[in-house]
Amino acid sequence: DCATSWGSVLYALPKVQCPNHPDAILVEDYRAGDMICPECGLVVGDRVIDVGSEWRTFTNEKATKDPSRVGDAQNPLLNGGDLTTMISKGTGAASFDEFGNSKYQNRRTMSSSDRAMLNAFKEISTMADRINLPRNIIDRTNNLFKQVYEQKSLKGRSNDAIASACLYIACRQEGVPRTFKEICAVSRISKKEIGRCFKLILKALETSVDLITTGDFMSRFCSNLGLPKHVQMAATFIARKAVELDLVPGRSPISVAAAAIYMASQASAEKKTQKEIGDIAGVADVTIRQSYRLIYPRAADLFPTDFKFDTPVDKLPQL
């Protein structure tokens, strides 16, 4: 019964249509605000309200300013913090009372939580720009930070430390992991503090990240070192094989990747020193040496069969 009554109400609502061509889809003329029948040209409805942006463009503004006068895009991460009005400071006599106090007090236009989140979003954007991370990672980081901030589960930790840890997690979740040292280099927080926040956030949000592997860093490290494709492929193969043969138990994937790059580069014409590789990978020379010593005895089994040696396996440095 209820459905029938609603149906009759909807049916009774006036429908804008051409009296001669009721099935024709009307065309809207935004400039004039008219609804026109495409069959006969009859203006069926006039003064249609345009719900689009209110444009005002002047020739001298075209290059520099957005011509929309409808305010900034709404930020879904803020609780209406962008729908506020600022009252500028008065200058005339009418702006002050007889005691010289301003008549129009500008209340705090944004809540403290929104202001803290906005500052964190700026910091996240700055850090991501420094290491050339794309927009989707920034958005994921912002969402992670908002979840953590609203849960209030990391009270006592600085927002910058939480933002850095969220950026690290977002990179891992998006499949483009960065090392703690790389995140630490673009933030003002110590590696130890970012590591602590990382563990606390995973626990608080009950989320997880995939384990990092040597392949996650290989292409970036090799391209930063200027190594050719065949050396990169050999280094990837060596690292994967070393892990499969369990030659590097308990070693960090980053140090294993660095040792594999060192071995592949030493066997090719594009030789790189431990220091050069260590600077790019963010690991100490001694760490590379320790991992290299573990894989060196099986070097002959680690190279791909089609690799073109510039230096034979038996002539590789023993360290």
Backbone torsions as a table, in degrees:
resi	resn	phi	psi	omega
1	ASP	NA	-44.8	179.4
2	CYS	-61.8	-44.1	179.6
3	ALA	-61.7	-39.0	-179.1
4	THR	-65.9	-43.4	-179.0
5	SER	-65.2	-40.3	177.2
6	TRP	-63.0	-40.9	179.7
7	GLY	-61.6	-40.3	-179.8
8	SER	-69.1	-34.4	177.6
9	VAL	-65.4	-46.2	179.1
10	LEU	-63.1	-38.4	-179.2
11	TYR	-66.6	-32.7	-176.8
12	ALA	-76.9	-15.4	-179.9
13	LEU	-63.8	138.6	-178.0
14	PRO	-67.1	135.2	-179.6
15	LYS	-112.4	130.4	179.5
16	VAL	-81.2	114.9	178.7
17	GLN	-152.6	160.8	178.5
18	CYS	-75.8	129.6	-179.6
19	PRO	-63.5	-29.2	-178.9
20	ASN	-87.1	-31.0	-179.5
21	HIS	-130.9	77.1	-174.5
22	PRO	-64.3	-21.8	-178.2
23	ASP	-90.3	-7.8	-176.9
24	ALA	-69.5	140.1	177.0
25	ILE	-84.0	117.7	-175.1
26	LEU	-69.7	147.3	178.7
27	VAL	-103.1	134.5	-179.1
28	GLU	-98.6	125.8	175.3
29	ASP	-96.0	101.7	-174.3
30	TYR	-65.5	-34.7	-176.6
31	ARG	-64.7	-46.4	-177.1
32	ALA	-91.3	-17.1	-177.3
33	GLY	74.7	33.5	-178.2
34	ASP	-112.3	152.7	171.0
35	MET	-107.4	120.4	-171.4
36	ILE	-118.0	139.0	175.3
37	CYS	-78.2	125.1	-177.7
38	PRO	-72.2	-17.7	-177.5
39	GLU	-78.8	-49.5	-174.8
40	CYS	-116.7	-6.5	178.4
41	GLY	81.4	10.9	-179.0
42	LEU	-72.9	132.8	175.2
43	VAL	-80.4	107.5	-174.2
44	VAL	-83.9	-46.8	179.6
45	GLY	-131.4	141.7	177.6
46	ASP	-123.2	170.9	-178.3
47	ARG	57.3	44.8	175.8
48	VAL	-75.6	132.4	-178.1
49	ILE	-79.1	125.9	177.3
50	ASP	-84.5	121.0	-178.5
51	VAL	-93.1	5.5	179.8
52	GLY	-77.8	-172.0	-179.6
53	SER	-68.3	149.2	177.6
54	GLU	-94.0	101.4	-173.2
55	TRP	-86.2	140.4	166.6
56	ARG	-144.9	103.9	-176.9
57	THR	-115.3	130.1	173.3
58	PHE	-111.5	154.8	-173.1
59	THR	-58.2	-37.2	-176.9
60	ASN	-80.2	-6.0	-179.1
61	GLU	-101.7	-11.7	-169.8
62	LYS	-53.7	-45.4	-171.3
63	ALA	-78.7	-28.3	-168.8
64	THR	-105.3	-32.4	-171.1
65	LYS	-118.1	149.5	173.1
66	ASP	-75.9	123.9	-172.9
67	PRO	-76.7	3.1	-178.9
68	SER	-79.9	136.7	179.7
69	ARG	-106.3	17.8	-172.9
70	VAL	-100.4	21.0	175.1
71	GLY	85.5	176.6	-177.3
72	ASP	-74.9	156.9	176.7
73	ALA	-64.1	141.1	-178.2
74	GLN	-70.4	135.7	179.3
75	ASN	-95.5	111.4	-176.8
76	PRO	-66.7	-14.7	-178.1
77	LEU	-83.3	-12.9	179.7
78	LEU	-106.8	148.9	-178.1
79	ASN	-85.2	69.1	179.2
80	GLY	69.5	15.8	-177.8
81	GLY	-67.2	-16.6	-178.4
82	ASP	-96.7	4.4	-179.8
83	LEU	-107.7	43.0	-178.3
84	THR	-114.0	164.8	-178.6
85	THR	-118.4	134.3	176.6
86	MET	-101.0	133.7	175.3
87	ILE	-101.8	121.7	-177.9
88	SER	-73.0	163.2	-176.9
89	LYS	-70.2	130.8	-179.5
90	GLY	-71.7	149.7	-179.7
91	THR	-120.0	-31.6	-176.7
92	GLY	-80.5	172.3	-178.8
93	ALA	-64.3	-31.5	-176.8
94	ALA	-69.3	-14.1	-177.5
95	SER	-82.7	-9.1	-175.1
96	PHE	-124.4	149.1	176.1
97	ASP	-84.8	-173.5	-175.0
98	GLU	-68.5	-16.0	178.1
99	PHE	-94.5	1.3	178.7
100	GLY	85.4	7.1	177.8
101	ASN	-85.2	147.6	-179.2
102	SER	-67.6	132.2	-179.1
103	LYS	-71.9	-38.7	-173.1
104	TYR	-104.4	92.8	-179.8
105	GLN	-75.7	133.2	177.7
106	ASN	-88.0	105.3	-179.6
107	ARG	-66.1	163.3	176.5
108	ARG	-58.5	114.3	-170.9
109	THR	-78.9	-13.8	-177.8
110	MET	-141.5	139.3	-180.0
111	SER	-67.0	157.1	-177.2
112	SER	-63.3	-34.2	-179.6
113	SER	-67.9	-41.0	177.7
114	ASP	-65.0	-37.8	-179.7
115	ARG	-66.2	-40.6	179.1
116	ALA	-64.5	-41.6	179.3
117	MET	-66.1	-41.2	-179.6
118	LEU	-61.8	-42.4	177.8
119	ASN	-63.6	-39.0	178.8
120	ALA	-66.6	-40.1	179.1
121	PHE	-62.6	-38.0	178.2
122	LYS	-64.8	-43.2	179.8
123	GLU	-62.9	-42.2	178.7
124	ILE	-61.7	-45.6	-179.4
125	SER	-62.0	-41.2	179.8
126	THR	-64.3	-46.2	-179.6
127	MET	-62.5	-43.5	-179.2
128	ALA	-64.6	-37.5	178.7
129	ASP	-64.7	-35.7	-177.9
130	ARG	-66.4	-30.1	178.7
131	ILE	-112.7	23.2	171.9
132	ASN	54.1	49.4	177.5
133	LEU	-92.3	142.4	-175.9
134	PRO	-74.7	172.4	-174.6
135	ARG	-62.6	-37.3	-176.5
136	ASN	-63.2	-31.1	178.3
137	ILE	-73.1	-38.6	177.4
138	ILE	-61.2	-45.0	-179.4
139	ASP	-62.5	-42.3	179.9
140	ARG	-65.6	-40.3	178.6
141	THR	-62.2	-44.5	179.0
142	ASN	-59.6	-42.9	179.6
143	ASN	-65.0	-41.7	177.7
144	LEU	-61.4	-45.1	-178.9
145	PHE	-61.9	-42.7	179.9
146	LYS	-61.0	-43.6	179.6
147	GLN	-60.9	-45.8	-178.3
148	VAL	-65.7	-43.7	-176.4
149	TYR	-63.9	-41.4	-177.6
150	GLU	-73.9	-27.2	176.7
151	GLN	-72.5	-23.9	-177.6
152	LYS	55.7	32.2	-177.8
153	SER	-88.4	-10.5	-179.8
154	LEU	-117.0	42.7	179.8
155	LYS	-63.6	140.9	-179.2
156	GLY	96.8	-18.0	176.4
157	ARG	-91.6	143.9	-179.9
158	SER	-70.9	147.9	-179.7
159	ASN	-62.5	-32.9	179.1
160	ASP	-65.4	-38.3	179.0
161	ALA	-67.5	-41.6	178.8
162	ILE	-64.2	-42.3	-179.9
163	ALA	-62.5	-41.3	179.8
164	SER	-64.8	-42.6	179.3
165	ALA	-66.3	-38.8	178.0
166	CYS	-63.7	-37.8	178.0
167	LEU	-64.9	-40.8	178.0
168	TYR	-61.6	-45.4	-179.4
169	ILE	-65.0	-43.3	-178.9
170	ALA	-61.0	-40.7	178.2
171	CYS	-62.1	-43.2	179.7
172	ARG	-64.1	-43.9	-176.9
173	GLN	-69.5	-29.9	-179.9
174	GLU	-86.6	1.4	176.1
175	GLY	80.0	16.4	175.9
176	VAL	-127.9	63.5	-172.2
177	PRO	-61.8	146.6	172.2
178	ARG	-117.4	154.3	179.9
179	THR	-78.5	160.2	177.0
180	PHE	-58.3	-36.5	-178.2
181	LYS	-66.0	-36.4	178.7
182	GLU	-66.7	-40.7	177.2
183	ILE	-68.1	-41.0	-179.9
184	CYS	-61.3	-35.2	-177.6
185	ALA	-66.5	-27.6	-177.9
186	VAL	-103.0	-1.6	177.1
187	SER	-116.5	174.6	-178.6
188	ARG	-101.4	16.2	-173.3
189	ILE	-109.4	147.2	-179.9
190	SER	-72.0	156.5	-179.8
191	LYS	-60.9	-39.0	-178.5
192	LYS	-63.2	-42.7	-178.6
193	GLU	-67.8	-39.0	177.7
194	ILE	-63.9	-41.6	178.1
195	GLY	-60.6	-41.8	178.6
196	ARG	-63.2	-48.4	-179.6
197	CYS	-62.2	-38.0	179.3
198	PHE	-56.9	-47.3	-179.4
199	LYS	-66.6	-40.7	-178.8
200	LEU	-66.5	-38.4	-179.4
201	ILE	-67.4	-44.4	178.3
202	LEU	-58.2	-39.0	179.7
203	LYS	-71.0	-43.1	-176.4
204	ALA	-66.4	-42.4	-177.2
205	LEU	-88.1	-4.4	-178.0
206	GLU	52.2	43.5	179.1
207	THR	-115.2	176.2	178.8
208	SER	-145.5	165.8	177.0
209	VAL	-127.6	150.6	178.1
210	ASP	-67.0	149.4	176.1
211	LEU	-66.0	139.7	178.7
212	ILE	-78.0	146.6	178.1
213	THR	-122.7	168.8	-179.9
214	THR	-62.0	-33.2	-177.8
215	GLY	-67.1	-21.6	-178.9
216	ASP	-64.7	-29.0	-174.2
217	PHE	-107.3	-15.6	-168.0
218	MET	-58.5	-50.6	-174.7
219	SER	-64.2	-38.5	-178.7
220	ARG	-68.8	-45.7	179.8
221	PHE	-61.6	-44.5	-177.4
222	CYS	-66.6	-40.4	-179.7
223	SER	-68.5	-36.7	177.0
224	ASN	-66.8	-27.9	177.6
225	LEU	-85.5	-7.9	-180.0
226	GLY	73.1	29.9	-179.4
227	LEU	-86.3	143.9	179.8
228	PRO	-70.2	168.8	-173.9
229	LYS	-60.4	-42.0	-175.3
230	HIS	-66.5	-30.9	177.5
231	VAL	-72.1	-40.5	177.8
232	GLN	-61.0	-43.7	180.0
233	MET	-64.4	-39.9	179.1
234	ALA	-65.1	-43.6	-179.6
235	ALA	-63.5	-40.6	178.2
236	THR	-62.5	-43.2	-179.5
237	PHE	-64.0	-44.9	-178.7
238	ILE	-61.0	-47.0	-177.9
239	ALA	-63.4	-44.2	-179.0
240	ARG	-64.1	-42.2	-178.7
241	LYS	-66.6	-39.2	180.0
242	ALA	-63.1	-38.0	178.4
243	VAL	-70.6	-41.5	179.9
244	GLU	-62.2	-40.0	-179.2
245	LEU	-82.3	0.4	178.8
246	ASP	57.3	44.4	179.4
247	LEU	-85.9	-18.3	-173.4
248	VAL	-124.9	57.2	-177.6
249	PRO	-65.2	133.2	177.1
250	GLY	77.5	1.6	-179.7
251	ARG	-87.4	145.5	178.0
252	SER	-67.6	139.9	178.5
253	PRO	-56.9	-28.2	-179.3
254	ILE	-69.8	-42.9	-179.9
255	SER	-70.3	-33.9	176.8
256	VAL	-66.4	-42.7	178.1
257	ALA	-61.3	-42.5	-179.9
258	ALA	-63.4	-42.9	179.5
259	ALA	-65.5	-37.8	179.2
260	ALA	-66.7	-40.2	177.8
261	ILE	-63.7	-41.6	179.8
262	TYR	-61.6	-45.2	-179.4
263	MET	-64.7	-45.5	-178.7
264	ALA	-64.8	-40.5	-178.4
265	SER	-69.6	-36.9	179.1
266	GLN	-67.4	-28.5	179.1
267	ALA	-83.1	-13.3	-178.7
268	SER	-104.7	-177.2	178.2
269	ALA	-78.3	-19.7	-177.3
270	GLU	-93.4	73.2	-174.9
271	LYS	-78.7	136.0	178.0
272	LYS	-124.5	144.3	-179.9
273	THR	-81.9	164.1	177.7
274	GLN	-61.4	-36.4	-177.9
275	LYS	-65.9	-44.1	179.3
276	GLU	-59.4	-44.9	-179.4
277	ILE	-69.0	-40.8	179.7
278	GLY	-61.6	-39.0	179.9
279	ASP	-64.7	-38.7	-179.7
280	ILE	-75.1	-43.9	-175.8
281	ALA	-81.4	-15.6	180.0
282	GLY	75.7	30.4	176.3
283	VAL	-124.1	154.6	-178.8
284	ALA	-74.4	154.5	179.1
285	ASP	-57.2	-40.4	-177.2
286	VAL	-65.4	-32.6	178.4
287	THR	-66.7	-42.2	178.0
288	ILE	-62.3	-42.8	-178.9
289	ARG	-61.5	-42.4	-178.0
290	GLN	-63.4	-43.8	178.9
291	SER	-68.7	-38.4	-179.4
292	TYR	-62.8	-41.0	-179.7
293	ARG	-62.7	-31.5	-179.8
294	LEU	-70.9	-34.7	-176.3
295	ILE	-95.6	-17.1	-175.7
296	TYR	-57.8	-44.3	-177.3
297	PRO	-58.3	-26.6	-179.6
298	ARG	-106.4	22.4	-174.7
299	ALA	-53.9	-40.0	-177.3
300	ALA	-61.4	-30.5	-178.6
301	ASP	-86.4	-11.5	-171.1
302	LEU	-91.4	-25.7	-176.3
303	PHE	-76.7	147.3	174.3
304	PRO	-64.5	152.0	-175.2
305	THR	-65.1	-28.8	-176.4
306	ASP	-94.0	10.9	-177.8
307	PHE	-72.4	133.5	179.5
308	LYS	-93.4	109.1	-176.9
309	PHE	-78.9	132.0	169.8
310	ASP	-93.5	-34.8	174.1
311	THR	-120.8	123.6	-178.1
312	PRO	-63.1	160.5	-177.1
313	VAL	-58.2	-41.2	-177.3
314	ASP	-71.2	-12.4	179.3
315	LYS	-101.0	3.6	178.9
316	LEU	-66.2	147.1	-179.2
317	PRO	-61.2	139.6	-178.1
318	GLN	-90.7	-22.0	-178.6
319	LEU	54.1	NA	NA
